[in-house]
Amino acid sequence: MKKFINRDNERDFLEKEYAKSSASFVVIYGRRRIGKTQLIKEFIKDKSALFFLATEESENENRNEFKNRVAEYIGAPLLANANISEWETLFRYIIEGKPDEKKLIIIDEFQYIAKSNPPFISIMQKIWDNVLESENVMLILCGSLVNMMYAQTLSYNSPLYGRRTGQIKMKQIAFKHYNEFFNGLSERQLIEAYSVTGGVPKYIESFEPYSDVYEAIEKSVMSKESYLYEEPNFLLEKEVQDVGSYFSIIKTIASGKQKPNEIAAALEIQSTNLPKYLKVLIDLDILEREVPATESKPEKSKMGLYRIRDNYIKFWFMFIYPYKSYIEMDNTDFVMDKIKKGFIPNHAAFVYEDICRREYMNELVANNTWDFVPTKIGRWWDRTDKEIDIAAVDENSDNIIFGECKFTNKPMDVDVYYELLEKKQYVNWKSKSRKEHFVFFSFSGYTDKMKALSQEKGNIVLY
């Protein structure tokens, strides 16, 4: 990356942990290419730190390489030639080698050591309890295999459970920061770039040289030599064993089947077999379960839908995976024609809706647009496939907001408002007492009639 963007909360948290006079133990985890290592490098750039990147080699190889990093860190070159067979001995060297200083120790890709030798987790527990916990030290364990890192360091069954003083699960960067990556791009171009790269810093880096999204897709995604071409395969192969089943589920959801019974029927499996797969995909931030914003008990709702949360995964399964045979035969013109016809109406328009719900709505709330604060912001739908793009409710009052989003080249006209009036009648939420408000998001602005209607009604917000 040309510059380090966002991650202010994460950096502030690490600085506070570092400032402690007592020992600190932080776990950082998240999917590959999300920016974990970059965060750590930014954090330690003005500090003396021992940074060790574990590999998929044997535990012995990792321990020997860690010994070399310790020798450099404490300024003891003879240590590099010593034959040391225990991890605890190396950590004691660190404590004794810098007795009066803050000791900052980072093990990146930590999960690989424990993968090669599962008892290593218990060894680390003993090292923390007997060597580090009472010292002026900050230990950071970082890893990119989400499920494995959780099991090794955070779960109740892990020997390290209860030792950490904090954890960071790295998430995708929000759309509002995209103008910091791409200089001079229009809002539309930023939305198009976000629709593919989805807030993953490494993906954004691949798109930075291009102002045209289709050129970026052709050069950075459809090229068989690009890492993005096979990225979903690589992500899943590292995280799960039954890759085929997960691929089939994501492919089915990408095709528009979002209800559990629809997914199961399409795959010809029992619905009871789905939850374990869906949970893993949710933990990986690939999927999310969504319920109408008006549901009082979301966790028990039977209206839940599963949708692809990751923009790149969704794009890839819609536009790359179905046409891989054409790409392999270098028939990229045919595939690009499919992408250009379907990208905006079938993908970017829905990403725009997500931006409106997750970011623009929060901006309006923060600016005190309404005299209440919604406790839930989401969508609404019913069993007859009626749908409203935005539904926001304040459970502490009778206020509800209905909204629609349009990512088109035409200004929004009053027909959108009157269609929304028809649909909102079916929303069963405090029907007799509620106070209704309306919000509209239109990328291409509004007609004079729509602007006049907003002035006349008084309860319509045009973003």
Salt bridges, closest charged atoms under 4 A:
ASP8 OD1 - ARG11 NH2 2.71
GLU15 OE2 - LYS47 NZ 2.88
GLU17 OE2 - LYS20 NZ 2.89
GLU42 OE2 - ARG11 NH1 3.60
GLU42 OE2 - LYS45 NZ 2.78
ASP46 OD1 - LYS47 NZ 3.05
GLU56 OE2 - LYS238 NZ 2.93
GLU59 OE2 - ARG63 NH1 3.97
GLU65 OE2 - ARG69 NH1 2.10
GLU72 OE2 - ARG69 NH2 2.72
GLU88 OE2 - ARG92 NH2 2.88
GLU88 OE1 - LYS126 NZ 3.79
GLU101 OE1 - LYS98 NZ 3.48
ASP129 OD2 - ARG163 NH2 2.79
GLU180 OE2 - HIS177 ND1 2.83
GLU192 OE2 - ARG188 NE 3.27
GLU205 OE1 - LYS202 NZ 3.95
GLU208 OE1 - LYS2 NZ 3.81
GLU215 OE2 - LYS219 NZ 3.54
GLU230 OE2 - LYS324 NZ 2.88
GLU231 OE2 - ARG33 NE 2.82
ASP283 OD2 - LYS279 NZ 2.86
ASP285 OD2 - LYS169 NZ 3.94
ASP285 OD1 - LYS171 NZ 3.06
GLU288 OE2 - ARG307 NH1 2.53
GLU288 OE1 - ARG309 NH1 3.89
GLU288 OE2 - ARG358 NH2 2.61
GLU290 OE1 - ARG307 NE 3.41
GLU290 OE1 - ARG379 NH2 2.90
ASP310 OD2 - ARG31 NH1 2.09
ASP330 OD1 - LYS224 NZ 2.97
ASP337 OD2 - LYS341 NZ 3.29
GLU353 OE1 - ARG357 NH1 3.80
ASP354 OD2 - ARG307 NH2 2.99
ASP354 OD1 - ARG357 NH2 2.71
GLU387 OE2 - ARG379 NH1 2.66
GLU395 OE2 - LYS376 NZ 3.32
ASP398 OD1 - LYS430 NZ 3.46
GLU404 OE2 - LYS423 NZ 2.99
GLU436 OE1 - LYS424 NZ 2.72
GLU436 OE2 - ARG434 NE 2.82
